[in-house]
Amino acid sequence: MHVPPTNPAAPTAPHRRRRSKALGFAALAVSLLMAFPTARSAFGDETEEVPGGGDLGPNVLVFDPSTPDIQGKVDEIFKKQESAQFGSDRYALMFKPGTYNDINAQIGFYTSIAGLGLNPDDTTFNGDVTVDAGWFDGNATQNFWRSAENLALDPVNGTNRWAVSQAAPFRRMHVKGGLNLAPDGYGWASGGYIADSKIDGQVGPYSQQQWYTRDSSVGGWGNGVWNMTFSGVEGAPAQSFPEPPYTTLDTTPVSREKPFLYLDGDAYKVFVPAKRTNARGTSWADGTPEGESIPLDQFYVVKPGATAQTINAAVDQGLHLLFTPGVYHVDEPIEIDRANTVALGLGLATIIPDNGVTAIKVGDVDGVKLAGLLVDAGPVNSSVLVEVGPEGSSGDHAANPTSLQDVFVRIGGAGPGKATTSIVVNSDDTIIDHTWVWRADHGEGVGWETNRADYGVHVKGDDVLATGLFVEHFNKYDVRWSGENGKTIFFQNEKAYDAPDQAAIQNGDIKGYAGYKVDDSVTTHEGWGMGSYCFFDVDPTIRQQHGFQAPVKPGVKFHDLLVVSLGGKGQYDHVINDTGSPTSGDTTVPSQVVSFP
């Protein structure tokens, strides 16, 4: 690990993760569509039309600079959510354009904070948006499921602290100072993701094991531990893997920023940013970003208690979907098969499929935007949790791809859950922009068979791009790629901790399933900045043949690969196929391959 000399308190080596196990504030309402006309169904009976628009529900708290006791209300939410890792409450803290003085918004689990301007600088905090790890004795490796978006921060002490691990995006932010990604005391951390943001000062990762930054601007970057990856980032450090471990791409091939809620005067709208090609820097650097504004009355504002039948009726009717913070059980799939539909979640809105159904199915259509959602597996096994395009999809969506952004999946942890495959992507040209797909290694309902989940992400479509792919702990392949011309920029993986013995993970004559496998039939594939880690704490004698598996073909290329044995609990024999030196001992030093083949 490279530690900046100015921070002697930082640990000399990262450690493996040691993981353990409604307020009454009203949101600002917008006008509710009062008419409830009827529509005739395919069977001829009359059904009630789903109204668009409406208020945002009790768990969206909307503030303006004149709101009394903002700090007290934010603190009350944090007190509830600081350590509620598997709780059921969800909150979105939304701030109208203006200037807010002396604010320190501490952000706990299932809490999102966002400005309601069209640009980040429309909503300015003379203060901080803070994530620390006091609740977990200074260990930030469990600071999951929270977000910050669309704000400008002028930190009180010059540097804002955002000490997070997976599923904690920092999007569309302007930090008028530095950004510290480590907890107080420089304890362990395992993050993370920044996109479409401007940090005027230096970003200090310190103990962060890995990080991905996309289409942003930074004043400097302090250090790297195992894998720091950048694409389209102004001010990013130069390519230098493996020492320091920087993987730097000048641009991002294709990107489209996440949709977001904002206020146009007194009217709520959702802004849908335009697709960018070979992007570099933020989408808002030149003022108003390119894209489309959709009024809230064109959305079904989904609230807890809504059924899949009503949600699907809204989509059939031509409405988009805005999920307010809450937990939603569905007894049939949410089906989004209309081109350009936006399905946006606030406050980590969570969907749980009942009776083994698929939670979300997206049609093989152009331009669906699925964003800001957590899908939590139910106790009855689902064959698939999120399906993008039906099996055999073949439509060309290059001009207007479907995108998944901050779409997270969890198997177990909050209770027993099972799913054979978490995400299947059949549609060509899909963009997977920041996902954490996690078979739980701690919490409730955790065990080799208790939360069985063989596969994390299976990509079958062609020309699919993943930017920020975090997939962990699956019983077999964490990622399997069957489509042609796939690309991944940044991959973070841990193999399942709880494999009972070598035989349990034997894959024919191969020891263990790769964290990332490209099918033998694939002729073109490319990846940058990719790491796989093992920690076989049930049987530390387990050997994993490799972290990556791919056909040896001229069109299959990998840049900057690494594998790590965390604390010497299990070992890798190679990095990719039979290439790359083995890990050894308990020093937690990565074994690295600069390029393959």
C-alpha positions in Angstrom: 0.0 0.0 0.0 1.2 3.5 -0.9 0.6 5.8 2.0 1.1 9.6 1.7 3.9 10.7 3.9 1.8 13.5 5.3 -0.5 10.9 6.9 1.5 8.7 9.2 -1.6 7.6 11.0 -2.9 5.7 8.0 -2.6 1.9 8.3 0.4 0.3 6.6 -1.9 -2.3 4.9 -5.6 -2.6 4.3 -7.3 -5.4 6.2 -10.1 -7.7 5.1 -13.6 -6.6 5.9 -14.9 -7.7 9.2 -18.6 -7.5 9.0 -21.2 -8.2 11.6 -24.7 -7.9 11.5 -41.2 7.0 10.3 -40.6 10.3 11.1 -43.5 12.7 11.0 -42.0 15.4 8.9 -44.1 16.2 5.8 -42.6 16.6 2.4 -43.5 19.5 0.3 -46.5 18.6 -1.9 -47.1 19.4 -5.5 -50.6 19.6 -7.0 -52.3 16.3 -7.1 -54.1 15.4 -10.3 -57.7 15.4 -9.2 -59.4 13.7 -12.1 -59.6 9.9 -12.0 -61.0 8.9 -15.4 -61.6 5.3 -16.3 -60.0 3.3 -19.1 -61.3 0.2 -20.8 -59.1 -2.8 -20.3 -58.4 -5.5 -22.9 -61.2 -7.6 -21.4 -63.7 -4.8 -21.8 -64.2 -3.9 -18.1 -63.6 -0.4 -16.9 -60.5 0.1 -14.7 -59.5 3.3 -12.8 -56.8 5.3 -14.6 -53.7 5.8 -12.5 -53.1 9.5 -11.8 -49.8 11.2 -12.5 -48.1 13.6 -10.1 -48.9 14.1 -6.5 -47.1 14.7 -3.3 -43.8 12.9 -2.5 -44.9 11.2 0.7 -43.8 11.5 4.3 -40.2 10.2 3.9 -39.1 12.8 1.4 -38.2 15.8 3.5 -38.0 19.1 1.5 -36.1 22.0 3.0 -35.5 25.6 2.0 -33.1 28.1 3.6 -35.9 29.5 5.8 -36.9 26.1 7.2 -36.5 26.2 11.0 -34.1 23.8 12.7 -32.8 22.1 9.6 -29.8 20.7 11.6 -32.1 19.2 14.2 -34.2 17.4 11.7 -31.2 16.1 9.7 -29.7 14.9 13.0 -32.8 13.1 14.0 -32.8 11.1 10.7 -29.1 10.3 11.2 -29.7 9.1 14.7 -32.3 6.6 13.4 -30.2 5.5 10.4 -26.6 5.6 11.6 -26.4 1.9 12.4 -29.6 0.6 10.9 -27.8 -1.5 8.4 -30.7 -3.9 7.7 -33.6 -1.6 8.8 -36.7 -0.9 6.8 -36.9 2.9 7.0 -35.9 4.9 3.9 -35.4 8.7 3.6 -34.6 11.4 1.0 -33.4 14.8 2.2 -34.1 17.3 -0.6 -32.9 20.9 -0.5 -34.4 23.7 -2.6 -32.0 26.0 -4.4 -30.4 28.6 -2.1 -27.6 28.9 0.4 -27.6 26.9 3.7 -25.2 28.0 6.4 -23.6 26.0 9.2 -25.0 22.6 8.1 -23.3 19.3 8.8 -25.6 16.7 7.3 -24.4 13.3 8.5 -25.7 10.5 6.2 -26.6 7.1 7.5 -28.1 4.0 6.0 -30.9 4.2 3.3 -30.6 8.0 3.3 -30.1 10.1 0.2 -29.3 13.8 0.2 -29.8 16.0 -2.9 -30.2 19.5 -4.1 -33.2 20.4 -6.1 -31.5 22.8 -8.6 -30.8 22.1 -12.2 -27.1 22.5 -11.4 -25.2 21.6 -8.3 -24.2 25.2 -7.6 -27.9 26.1 -7.4 -27.9 24.6 -3.9 -24.9 25.5 -1.7 -24.0 24.3 1.8 -21.6 26.4 3.7 -21.0 23.2 5.6 -20.6 19.5 5.0 -22.3 16.3 3.9 -20.5 13.7 6.1 -20.1 9.9 6.3 -17.9 8.6 9.1 -17.7 5.3 10.9 -18.1 6.0 14.6 -21.0 3.6 14.8 -18.6 0.7 13.8 -15.4 1.6 15.8 -13.9 3.5 12.9 -14.3 0.8 10.4 -16.0 2.1 7.2 -16.2 -1.2 5.3 -19.9 -1.5 6.1 -20.9 2.1 5.1 -23.3 1.0 2.4 -26.6 2.1 0.8 -26.6 5.9 0.9 -26.0 8.7 -1.6 -25.2 12.4 -2.2 -26.2 14.2 -5.3 -26.5 17.6 -6.9 -25.1 19.9 -4.2 -22.2 22.4 -3.8 -20.3 22.1 -0.6 -18.0 24.7 1.0 -16.6 22.5 3.8 -16.2 24.2 7.2 -12.6 22.9 7.6 -11.7 22.9 3.9 -12.2 19.1 3.4 -15.5 17.1 3.3 -15.4 13.5 4.6 -17.2 10.8 2.6 -15.9 7.5 4.1 -18.0 4.9 2.4 -17.8 1.5 0.8 -20.1 -0.1 -1.8 -23.5 1.3 -2.9 -22.8 4.8 -1.8 -22.6 7.0 -4.9 -21.3 10.6 -4.9 -22.9 12.1 -8.0 -23.1 15.5 -9.5 -21.4 17.2 -6.5 -19.2 20.3 -6.4 -16.8 20.3 -3.4 -15.2 23.7 -3.0 -12.3 22.2 -1.2 -10.9 18.7 -0.6 -12.6 15.3 -0.3 -11.5 12.7 2.3 -12.6 9.2 1.5 -11.4 7.6 4.8 -12.9 7.5 8.3 -11.6 9.5 11.2 -8.5 7.7 12.3 -7.9 6.4 8.8 -9.6 3.0 9.5 -10.4 0.5 6.9 -12.6 1.4 3.9 -13.7 -0.4 0.8 -15.3 1.9 -1.7 -16.4 3.5 -4.0 -17.8 5.7 -6.8 -17.8 9.3 -7.9 -19.4 10.6 -11.2 -20.1 13.9 -12.8 -18.5 15.8 -9.9 -16.0 18.6 -9.4 -13.7 18.5 -6.5 -11.7 21.7 -6.4 -9.1 20.5 -4.0 -7.4 17.1 -3.6 -9.2 13.8 -3.1 -7.5 11.8 -0.3 -8.4 8.0 -0.5 -5.9 7.1 2.3 -7.0 3.6 3.3 -9.6 3.0 0.5 -8.8 -0.3 -1.1 -10.3 0.7 -4.5 -12.2 3.5 -6.1 -13.7 4.4 -9.5 -14.2 8.0 -10.7 -15.9 8.8 -13.9 -16.5 12.0 -16.0 -15.4 14.4 -13.3 -12.8 17.0 -12.4 -10.4 16.8 -9.4 -7.7 19.1 -8.1 -5.5 16.2 -7.3 -5.4 12.6 -6.1 -3.6 11.6 -3.0 -2.7 7.9 -3.1 -3.8 4.4 -4.2 -4.0 1.1 -2.4 -4.9 -1.7 -4.8 -7.0 -0.3 -7.6 -7.8 3.3 -8.4 -9.5 3.7 -11.8 -10.4 6.9 -13.7 -12.2 7.5 -17.0 -12.9 10.9 -18.4 -11.5 12.7 -15.3 -9.8 16.0 -15.6 -6.9 16.2 -13.2 -6.7 12.4 -12.8 -3.2 10.9 -12.1 -1.4 9.5 -15.1 -1.6 5.8 -16.0 0.9 4.0 -13.8 -0.4 0.6 -12.8 0.8 -1.3 -10.7 2.8 1.3 -8.7 1.0 3.4 -7.9 -2.1 1.4 -9.0 -3.7 4.0 -11.2 -5.6 3.0 -14.3 -6.5 6.1 -16.3 -8.6 6.4 -19.4 -8.7 9.8 -21.0 -12.5 9.5 -21.8 -15.4 7.3 -21.1 -16.6 5.6 -24.3 -20.4 6.1 -23.6 -22.1 7.5 -20.6 -25.4 9.1 -19.6 -25.8 10.6 -16.2 -28.5 9.5 -13.8 -31.9 11.2 -13.9 -32.7 13.5 -11.0 -35.6 15.3 -9.4 -35.4 19.1 -9.5 -37.6 22.2 -9.1 -38.4 24.5 -12.1 -39.9 27.4 -10.2 -42.4 25.7 -7.9 -42.9 22.7 -10.3 -41.2 19.4 -9.8 -39.6 17.8 -12.9 -37.2 15.0 -13.6 -34.2 15.9 -15.7 -32.9 13.1 -17.9 -29.4 13.8 -19.1 -28.4 13.1 -22.7 -26.1 10.4 -23.8 -22.5 11.4 -24.1 -19.8 9.8 -26.3 -16.1 9.9 -25.3 -17.0 12.1 -22.3 -14.5 14.0 -20.2 -15.3 16.2 -17.3 -18.7 17.0 -15.9 -21.9 17.3 -17.9 -22.7 20.7 -16.2 -19.4 22.5 -16.6 -20.7 24.8 -19.3 -24.0 25.6 -17.6 -27.3 24.0 -18.4 -26.7 20.3 -19.1 -28.0 18.7 -22.3 -31.1 16.5 -21.8 -34.8 16.4 -21.3 -37.1 17.7 -18.5 -40.2 15.6 -17.7 -42.9 17.2 -15.5 -43.9 15.2 -12.4 -47.5 14.8 -13.7 -46.1 12.4 -16.3 -44.9 10.1 -13.5 -46.8 7.7 -11.3 -45.5 8.7 -7.9 -45.2 5.2 -6.3 -45.7 5.0 -2.5 -45.5 2.0 -0.1 -48.5 -0.2 -0.5 -48.6 0.1 -4.3 -49.0 -3.2 -6.1 -47.1 -4.4 -9.1 -50.5 -4.5 -11.0 -50.9 -0.7 -10.4 -47.3 0.0 -11.3 -47.6 -1.9 -14.5 -51.0 -0.2 -15.3 -49.2 3.1 -14.9 -46.5 2.1 -17.4 -49.1 0.8 -19.8 -50.9 4.1 -19.5 -47.8 6.0 -20.6 -46.5 7.2 -17.2 -42.9 7.1 -15.9 -42.2 5.8 -12.4 -40.9 7.7 -9.4 -40.6 5.4 -6.4 -40.7 7.3 -3.1 -38.6 6.0 -0.2 -40.0 2.7 1.1 -40.0 -1.0 0.8 -42.2 -2.5 -1.9 -43.3 -6.2 -2.2 -44.3 -7.3 -5.6 -46.1 -10.6 -6.5 -45.5 -10.2 -10.2 -42.7 -8.6 -12.2 -42.6 -4.8 -12.7 -42.6 -4.8 -16.5 -41.2 -1.8 -18.3 -41.5 -2.4 -22.0 -42.1 1.1 -23.3 -39.2 2.9 -24.9 -37.6 5.9 -22.9 -39.5 5.0 -19.7 -37.8 6.5 -16.6 -38.0 4.4 -13.4 -36.3 6.4 -10.6 -36.1 5.6 -6.9 -35.6 8.1 -4.1 -34.0 7.2 -0.8 -32.9 3.7 -1.8 -36.4 2.6 -2.6 -36.4 -1.2 -2.2 -38.2 -3.8 -4.2 -38.7 -7.4 -2.8 -40.1 -10.1 -5.1 -42.6 -12.5 -3.5 -43.1 -16.1 -4.4 -40.0 -16.4 -6.5 -41.0 -13.9 -9.2 -38.6 -11.7 -11.1 -38.6 -8.2 -9.6 -38.1 -6.1 -12.7 -38.3 -6.9 -16.4 -37.3 -4.4 -19.0 -38.3 -4.9 -22.6 -35.9 -5.0 -25.6 -36.7 -1.3 -26.3 -34.7 1.9 -26.6 -33.7 4.2 -23.8 -35.2 2.8 -20.5 -33.6 4.5 -17.5 -33.6 2.4 -14.4 -32.0 4.2 -11.5 -31.7 4.5 -7.7 -33.3 1.2 -6.7 -32.3 -1.7 -4.3 -33.7 -5.1 -5.2 -33.8 -7.4 -2.2 -34.2 -11.1 -2.9 -37.2 -12.8 -1.2 -37.1 -16.2 0.7 -38.5 -18.1 -2.3 -35.8 -18.5 -5.0 -36.1 -16.2 -8.0 -34.5 -17.5 -11.1 -33.7 -13.9 -12.0 -34.1 -10.7 -10.0 -33.6 -8.0 -12.8 -33.9 -8.9 -16.4 -33.0 -6.4 -19.2 -34.5 -7.6 -22.4 -36.1 -11.0 -22.8 -34.0 -14.0 -23.8 -32.9 -13.7 -27.4 -33.1 -9.9 -27.6 -31.6 -8.5 -30.8 -32.6 -4.9 -31.2 -30.0 -2.3 -32.0 -30.0 0.3 -29.2 -26.6 2.0 -29.9 -28.2 5.4 -30.5 -30.4 5.2 -27.3 -29.3 2.5 -24.9 -31.0 1.3 -21.8 -29.1 2.2 -18.6 -29.0 0.9 -15.1 -27.6 3.4 -12.6 -27.2 2.9 -8.9 -29.3 -0.3 -9.2 -28.2 -2.5 -6.3 -29.1 -6.1 -5.5 -28.9 -7.9 -2.2 -29.3 -11.6 -1.4 -29.7 -12.2 2.3 -28.6 -9.9 5.1 -31.9 -8.4 5.9 -33.4 -11.9 6.1 -33.3 -15.1 4.1 -33.1 -14.5 0.3 -32.3 -16.6 -2.7 -31.9 -16.0 -6.4 -30.2 -18.1 -9.1 -29.0 -15.1 -11.0 -29.3 -11.5 -9.8 -29.1 -9.5 -13.1 -29.4 -10.8 -16.6 -28.7 -8.4 -19.5 -30.0 -9.6 -22.8 -30.4 -6.3 -24.6 -27.6 -5.0 -26.8 -25.8 -1.7 -26.0 -27.0 -1.6 -22.3 -25.0 0.7 -20.0 -24.5 -0.7 -16.4 -23.3 2.4 -14.6 -22.5 1.6 -11.0 -24.1 -1.4 -9.4 -23.3 -3.4 -6.3 -24.6 -6.9 -6.6 -24.1 -8.6 -3.2 -24.7 -12.0 -1.8 -24.6 -11.1 1.9 -21.7 -12.3 4.0 -23.2 -11.0 7.3 -26.6 -10.1 8.8 -29.6 -12.4 9.0 -30.3 -15.3 6.7 -26.7 -15.9 5.7 -25.1 -19.3 5.0 -23.7 -21.3 2.0 -27.1 -22.7 1.2 -29.3 -20.3 3.3 -28.8 -17.4 0.9 -27.8 -19.5 -2.1 -27.1 -17.4 -5.2 -25.0 -19.0 -7.9 -24.5 -16.1 -10.3 -24.3 -12.3 -9.9 -24.4 -10.7 -13.3 -24.8 -12.5 -16.6 -24.4 -10.4 -19.7 -25.7 -12.0 -22.9 -26.3 -8.9 -25.0 -23.6 -7.5 -27.4 -21.9 -4.1 -27.0 -22.7 -3.8 -23.3 -20.6 -1.4 -21.3 -20.2 -1.6 -17.5 -18.7 1.4 -15.7 -18.3 0.7 -12.0 -19.1 -3.0 -11.6 -19.1 -4.3 -8.0 -20.2 -7.9 -7.6 -19.4 -10.1 -4.5 -19.7 -13.4 -2.8 -21.7 -15.6 -5.2 -21.6 -19.4 -5.0 -20.4 -19.8 -8.6 -19.5 -17.1 -11.1 -19.9 -13.5 -9.9 -19.8 -12.2 -13.4 -20.3 -14.2 -16.6 -20.0 -12.5 -20.0 -21.5 -14.2 -23.0 -22.1 -11.3 -25.3 -19.7 -9.9 -27.9 -17.8 -6.6 -27.7 -18.4 -6.1 -24.0 -16.4 -3.6 -22.0 -15.9 -3.1 -18.3 -14.2 -0.1 -16.8 -13.4 -1.0 -13.1 -14.5 -4.2 -11.4 -14.4 -5.0 -7.7 -15.0 -8.6 -6.5 -14.7 -10.8 -3.5 -15.3 -14.5 -3.7 -17.7 -16.0 -1.2 -16.2 -16.1 2.2 -18.3 -19.0 3.4 -17.3 -21.8 1.0 -17.2 -24.9 3.3 -14.4 -26.7 1.6 -12.5 -27.1 -1.7 -15.1 -29.5 -3.1 -17.9 -27.0 -2.7 -16.4 -24.7 -5.3 -14.8 -27.2 -7.6 -15.6 -26.3 -11.2 -14.9 -29.4 -13.2 -11.1 -29.7 -13.3 -10.8 -26.0 -12.3 -10.3 -25.0 -8.6 -13.1 -22.5 -8.0 -15.3 -20.3 -10.2 -13.7 -17.2 -11.6 -14.9 -13.9 -10.2 -15.2 -12.7 -13.9 -15.6 -15.2 -16.7 -15.7 -14.4 -20.4 -17.2 -17.3 -22.4 -15.0 -19.3 -24.7 -17.2 -18.4 -27.7 -16.5 -14.6 -27.3 -14.1 -13.1 -29.8 -14.0 -9.5 -28.6 -14.0 -8.2 -25.0 -12.0 -5.6 -23.1 -11.6 -4.7 -19.4 -9.6 -2.1 -17.4 -8.8 -1.8 -13.7 -10.2 -5.0 -12.3 -9.6 -6.8 -9.0 -10.8 -10.0 -7.4 -10.1 -10.8 -3.7 -10.6 -13.9 -1.6 -11.1 -14.5 2.1 -12.0 -18.1 2.8 -12.5 -17.9 6.5 -14.4 -21.2 6.9 -11.6 -23.2 5.2 -8.5 -21.1 4.8 -6.8 -23.9 2.8 -9.0 -23.4 -0.2 -7.2 -22.5 -3.4 -8.8 -20.5 -6.2 -7.2 -21.2 -9.6 -7.7 -17.7 -10.8 -9.7 -14.5 -10.4 -10.4 -14.1 -14.1 -11.1 -16.6 -16.9 -11.2 -15.7 -20.6 -10.4 -17.1 -24.0 -7.0 -16.4 -25.4 -7.9 -14.5 -28.6 -6.5 -11.3 -30.2 -9.8 -9.4 -29.5 -10.0 -10.3 -25.8 -7.9 -7.8 -23.9 -7.5 -7.0 -20.2 -5.5 -4.1 -18.7 -4.4 -3.8 -15.0 -5.7 -6.9 -13.3 -5.0 -8.0 -9.7 -6.0 -10.6 -7.2 -5.6 -10.4 -3.5 -5.6 -12.9 -0.6 -7.1 -11.0 2.3 -5.1 -12.0 5.4 -3.9 -15.2 3.8 -7.3 -16.8 4.1 -7.2 -18.9 0.9 -5.0 -18.3 -2.1 -5.1 -17.6 -5.8 -2.9 -19.7 -8.0 -3.0 -17.2 -10.9 -4.6 -13.9 -11.9 -6.2 -14.9 -15.2 -6.3 -18.4 -16.6 -2.9 -19.8 -15.9 -1.2 -16.4 -16.1 0.1 -14.3 -13.2 1.9 -15.2 -10.1 0.1 -16.7 -7.1 -0.8 -14.9 -3.9 1.0 -16.2 -0.9 1.1 -15.9 2.9 -0.8 -13.4 5.0 0.6 -10.1 3.9 -2.4 -9.1 1.9 -0.1 -8.0 -1.0 -1.9 -8.1 -4.4 -0.6 -10.3 -7.3 -0.9 -8.1 -10.4 -1.0 -8.6 -14.2 -0.5 -5.4 -16.1 -2.1 -6.6 -19.3 -3.5 -9.8 -20.9 -2.6 -11.5 -23.1 
